[in-house]
Amino acid sequence: MPRWLPRAMILALTLYACFQLGSWAFHQLIGLLINILIAFFLALAVEPAVGWMAARGMRRGLATFLVFLVVLISSVGFVVLLGSMLATQIVDMVEEFPKYIDSLIAWINHTFNTELSRVEVQKGLLRSDTLRSYVENSASGVLDVSATVLGGLFRLLTIFLFSFYFAADGPRLRRALCSVLPPHRQAEVLRAWEIAVDKTGGYLYSRGLMALISGVAHYVLLQFLDVPYAPALAVWVGLVSQFIPTIGTYMAGALPMLLAFTVNPWYALWVLGFVVVYQQFENYVLQPKLTAKTVDIHPAVAFGSVVAGTALLGAVGALIAIPAVATLQAFLGAYVKRYDVTEDPRVHGHRRNGEMVLARLQRALRANAAAPAAEDRGPSGDSAARPGAVGADRTGTAAEGGPAPTPDRGRGGEG
């Protein structure tokens, strides 16, 4: 046995054990790592406000505390107001639910010539095994829901704690990170950090403003059509349409369309038309002006990044995917060298072969137009008009009206 073989086996087993240990630790800490990632992006989002207050003489820790206090009060107030409004409207919806069922059954009977009744529908629902199993699972899952709520509160507390430290100790964190890098790398790290702050904060602020505008616009429409629960529906449309790009508006518009259909089927078409028109207005007028300097990425790239983020990290990945991709795009754009594009028709989608065929056709048309003009210039008895005048075709003197040269002139030495 070679002497190096036992050492190699021990080294391989050690590396395998380290890999298994690292994999186990990573899977155990994946929740904490995701919380730290969310806290980091939240700290980047509040960094502009904290930096603005710190630049005016306020201590950075106090500025961070004030910013997070405002964010916490706003979030709690929004949740409380929305929850109370939703609770009140859900109670009203439950009380009015039999009327909705009656109107829907009446429309089905009138449209499809059926004879359904609400009593039969209720009996069918009460006798269904699916509803019975759902009630049993819901009754047994009360403790699971309580544990989930407590776990969610602990997770929010962890995220806020880490994000507070990231925002308050941002300069110290950047200094510690740059201290292990050479000087030419430190400038790149600081530039990437600045780009991430600008893109993340700009994304959240621009999306919040567009969510407010979208919610107000849909609230006006739903209130005009007298659709019930217009405030809650407007908040739903504003949040879902802005934080789920490209298709979020249509996903959010499904619920208002359903409730508008219970009032009047034509109102559902009005809501659908308004959703489509507002989506075009937002894509081509509102969004370019609000996100031109913050998160200027293509809609297809935004949608793909959200899909990829959802597949990797779930809802958290969907929220942080767009600012992460915008930061990466801006960072690459600052370092990737670009060149001027040549003025080639193929850049605009025009095929070169088609242009060659068109040029040949134009030359053929010009030749056909020039042939009758050449025949009209010469006399009727000219050799150019005679089919047998070969020498006139070869030389330019016949075309100019001069005499044709004598064939075989120099063969016998005669003039």
N, C-alpha and C positions, 0 to 999 in steps of 0.2 A: 504494500500500500504506500503511495507517495506521502511524504510528510505534510504536504499542503492540503491534502484531502480532508483530514479531520477539522482543520481550521476553517476550511471553506464550508463544510457542513454546519459547523457551529455558527459561522457568520450568517449563513442562509437561514437557519432556524431563528437566530436572533432578529434578523430583519423581518421575517414572517411574523414573529411574536409582536414586534413593534408595530407592524402594519395592522394586525388584528386589534391591538390595544388602541391605536389611534382611531380605527374605524368604530370601535365600541364607544370611545369617548365622544367622537363626533356625533353619533346617533343619540347619545344621551344628552348632549348639549345643544342639539339643533334648535330647540325652542329658545334657549337663551341667546344663541347667535342671531336668530331672526329678530328677537326683541332688540338686540343691540343694533342691528341694521336699521330697523324702523326708527330707533332713537337717534341714530346718526343722521338720517334724512330729515327727521323733525328738527334736529339742531341746525342743520343747513338751512331749513326753511325760515327759522326765526333769527338766523344770524344777521341779516340786514337790519332788522329792527334793533337788535342788541348792539350791533356795531354803531348804529346811528346814535343811540343814547350814550354809549361809552365814549364816543368821540366828542361829546359835549360836556364831559367832566364827570359823569355819573360812574360809580363803581360798576364793574362788569357783572359781579354777582348780583347786586341790587337790580341792575337793568334786566338781567335774565329772569330774576324772580318776578319783576313787574310784568314782563312780557308773558311769562307762563301763567301768572295770575289772571291776566286779561283773557288769555286763551282758555283757561279752565272755566272762568265765569261765563264766557260766551258759550262754550260747549255745553256746560250744565244747564244754562238758561235755555239754550236751543232745544236740548233733549227734554227738559221739563215742559216747556211750552208745547213742543210737538207731541210729547206723550199725552199730556192732558187733552190736547185737541183731538188726537187720535182716539183716546179712550172715550171721550164724549161722542165722537162721530161713529165709533164702532158700536156703542150702545144704541144710538139712533139707527144704525144700519141693521142691527139685530132686530130691533122693534119693527122696522119697515121691511124686513126680509120677506115675510109672507106676501106683502103687496107686490114686491118684485117678482116673486115666484108666480103669483097669479097673472101678472101682466105678461111674463115670459110664456107661460102655458097658454094663455089666450092667443098670443101671437103665433105659437107653434100650431095650435088647433086651426087658426084661421088660414095659415099659410099652407100647411100640409094636410088639411082635412082630417085631423085626428080628433080623438075624444079623450084627451088626458084630463085628469083632475088632480088638484093639490093633495087630496087625501090619499089617492093611489100612489103618488110620488113619495109622500111621507112614509106610507106603509112599506114601500119598497126599500127606502133608505134605512128604516129601522130594522128591517129583517135581513139586511145585507151582512154577510160575515166580515166584509172589509171594515165597515164602520164599527162593528163590535170589537174586532181585534185592535183597531186604532184606539178606541176608548180604553181598553185594557192596558195597552202599552203606554198610553199617556198617563194613566193612574199610577202605573208602576215606575214611571220615569220622572216623578217629581223630585226625588233625591238627586237624580242625575242632573236635572236642570239647575238645582240649587248649587251643586258642586261646579257646574259649568260657569254659573254667574260669579261665584267666588273666585274661580280660577281666572276669569276674565278681568275682574277688578284687580287681582294681584298682578296680572300681566300689564294692565294699564299703569299701575303704580311703578312697576319696573321700567317701563318705557319712559315715563316722565322723569324718573330719577336719573337714568342714563343720559337722556337728552338734555337735562339741566346741567349735568357735569360737562357734557360735550360742548354746550353753548357757553357756559360760564368760564371754563378752562380751555377755550379754543386756542388762544395764543400759546398757552403752555403746551397743549397737545401738538400744535404745529412745530413748536421749538424742539420738543422731544423727538418728533419724527424726523426733522431735518438734521438733528445732531448725529444721526447714524448714517448720513448720506454725504457724498462729496459735494463741494460747492456748486458744480455745474448741474447736479441733479436736484439740489434744493430749490432752485428757481423753477424747475419744471413741476415739482410737487406743489409748490405754493401757487403756481399758475393753475394747475388742475384743481386745487382746492377752491380757488376763486371762481373758476368756471362752474364747479358743482354748486357753489352757493348761489350764483346768479341764476342758473337754470332751475334748481329746485325751488327757490323762493319765487321766481317768476312764474313757474308752472302752477304752484298752489294759489298765488294771488290772482293770476289771470283766470284760472278755472273757477275760483270762488266768485269772481265778478261775473263771469259768464253764467254760472249757476243762478246767481241772483237775477240777472236779466231774463234768463229763460223761465225761471219760476214766476216772475211778475207777468211776463207775456202770456204764459199759459193760464195763470190765475185770472187775468182779464177775460180771456176767451171762455173759460169754464164758468165764470160768474155771469158773463153775458148770456150763455146758453142755459143758465140756471141748473147746472149739473151739481148734484150734491157733493159735499166734502171737497169743495174747490181748494181751500187752503192746503189741506194735506196732500192732495193730488199735485198741486203746484210745487210743493217742497219735494215730493217724490220725483217729479219730472226734472226739476233743476239739478238735483244731486246725481241721479242715475245718468242723465244725458251728458253730463260734463266729465264724470270720472270713469265712464266707459266710452271710449272714443268710437266714432264712425257709426256704430249700430246702437249706441246707448240711447239716442233720441227715440228710435223706433221701439226699443224695448220698454222705455219709460212711458211711451204714448199708448201702450196696449191697455193699461189699467184705466186711464181716463176714457178711452174709447169704449171699454166694457160698461162703465157706469153711465156714459152718455147714451149708450144703446138702450139701457133700461128706461131712460126718459123718453127718447125718441130715436128710432133707428137712423133717421137722417142726421141727427146730431153726431152720431159716430163718424159719418162721412165728413162732416164739418171738422171734427177734431183731427181726423186723418189728413185732410187737406192742409190744415194749419200746421201740423207737425212736419209735413213734407216741405211746405213753403218756408217755415222757420229754419229747418235744417239747411236749406240752400242759402238763406240769408246769413246764417251763422257761419257757414263754411266759406262763403265768398266775400262777405262784407265785415262781419263782426270779428271773427277769429283772426284773420290776417292783421287787423289793426291792433288787437290786444296781445297777440303772441309773436309779432314780427321781431321783437328784440329779446324775447325770453325763450320760447320753446318753438322754434321754427323747424319742424320736422314734417315729412310727408305723411298724409293720412294713412297710407298703406303701411309705412314703417311704424307708425303709432299703433295701428291695430295689430300688426304682427308682434310688436314688443309686448303688448298687453296679453296676447294669447300665450307667448312664451313665458312671461312672468307668472301668469296664472298656472301654467303647467308645472313650473318650478316651485313656486312658493304660495300658490293659492291666491286668496284675496290680497294678501300683503304684496305679492309680486305684481298683481294688477295695478296697485296704487303707486308703487315706486318704479314701475317699468319705464314709463315715459320720461320722467326726469333723469333716470339713469342713462337711457339711450340718448337723450338730448345732451347730457354731459359728455358722453363718449363721442358723439358726433362733433360737438364743438371742440373737444380736445384734439381729435384727429384732424379736423379742419385747420387747426392752428399749426400743425406740424407736417401735414401731407403737402408736398409740393404739387402745384397745379400749373398747367400750360394752357395757352390760348388754343382754341379749337379752330381748325382750318375751315374756310368757307366752302365746304363740300355739300352739294345737294343731298347726299346720302345722310348727312347729319339730321336733316329735317324729314327724313323718311321717303325722299324721292329716289327712285331707282335710276342708276346711270344708264342702264340698257334702254329704258324708255326714252331718255333724252337723245341717245344715238339714233334710234328709229325715227324720232321726230325730225332730227337734223337731216337725215337722208330723204325723208319725205319732202321737206322744204326745198332741198337742192333739186329734187326731181321736178317739183312744180315750177321752180325758176327756169330749169332747162326747157320744159315744155312751153313756158311762156316766151322764151327767147327765140325758139325755132321759127314761129310764124313771122316775127319781126325781121329776122335775117332774110327770109324769102321775099318779104315785101320790099326790101331795099334794092335788090338786084332787078335788071330788066327781064322781060318775059322770055327773050331769046338768049339770055346769058347762059354760059356753060354751067353755072352753079345750079341752074334749074333743070339741066338735062341729066338724065340718069347715067349717061355714058361718059361724062366728063370726070375722069379719074384724076387727071393732073390738076384740075381746078380744086378738087377736094384736098390735095396734098399741100398746095402752096397758098400763100396769102394773097398773091397778085390777082387771081381770079376773083376772089372775094372783094377786092378793092376796085374791080372794073377793068384792070389791065389785061394785056394779052397773055394767053397761056404759053409756057415755054415749049419749044419744039422737042419732041422726044428723040433720043439717040443723037443729040446734036454733036457731040464730040467724038463719035465712033470713027468716022472716016476722015477726020481732020479738017472738015469743011466748016465754013463760017455758019 
